[in-house]
């Protein structure tokens, strides 16, 4: 139940982030739904396909479809009010990557994968919905810029496996690893920390 709750929260966070980006691009309601949908389930779908977990999660549980549809409906109905939330896109996106990182790691463990592969799977789960969203919206995906994004997921994954050696409460490990991802991402933006630029200034 705890894992499912985390999964639903991640879906909501990413769906809202997708809605905000689509509305910023002035898409019609159908376009808003598609962007919200691929943002919410894109990374998880790729994750499930890679570990052979088919049909993928949202095909087995209609709750995910209902959650995304509700987010889109509310965004369209209250589009004038939601304009004020556009500055919150970063926060929703950050919460989403934190939640999906730990979910991806847990599913990797259930598939008996090596910890390094589990961290990669968690990072992929967290980031690739946003990659698809940005590509469809004609933006360079955040993960391919110099911002601290996937790096935060990787550190959260490392924290997860370190804590498993010392803490028996799995839920607490989830929460701390999630907090690490969110904290690193927030601090990187607040203090303008980024990966080094490999290109010389002309």
PENOR-V70870 format. One line per field, one symbol per residue. phi: phi as a letter, one per 30 degrees, with the letter a starting at -180 (. if undefined). psi: psi as a letter, one per 40 degrees, with the letter a starting at -180 (. if undefined). burial: + if it has 9 or more other C-alpha atoms within 8 Angstrom, else -. Layout:
BEGIN
phi=???
psi=???
burial=???
END
This chain:
BEGIN
phi=.ddddddddddddddddddddddddhddedddddddddddceddddedddcicbededdcbdedddddddddeddddcddddedcdddeeddddddddddddddddddddcicdedddddddddedcdddddedddcibdeedccdddbdedddddddeedddddbcddddddedddeddedddddddddchdbddddcddc
psi=ddddddddddddddddddddddddefiiddddddddddddedddddddddefgiiideddhedddddddddddddddfdddedeedeeddddddddddddddddddddddefiidddddddddddddeddddddddefihiddeaeihcdddddddddddddddeehdhdddddddddddddddddddddefhiiiheiih.
burial=-----++++++++++++++++++---+---+++-+++++++++++++++---+--+++-----++-+++-++-++---+--+--++--+--++++++++++++++++++---+---+++++++++++++++++++-+---+++--+++++-++++++++++-++--+-----++-+++++++-++++++---+---------
END
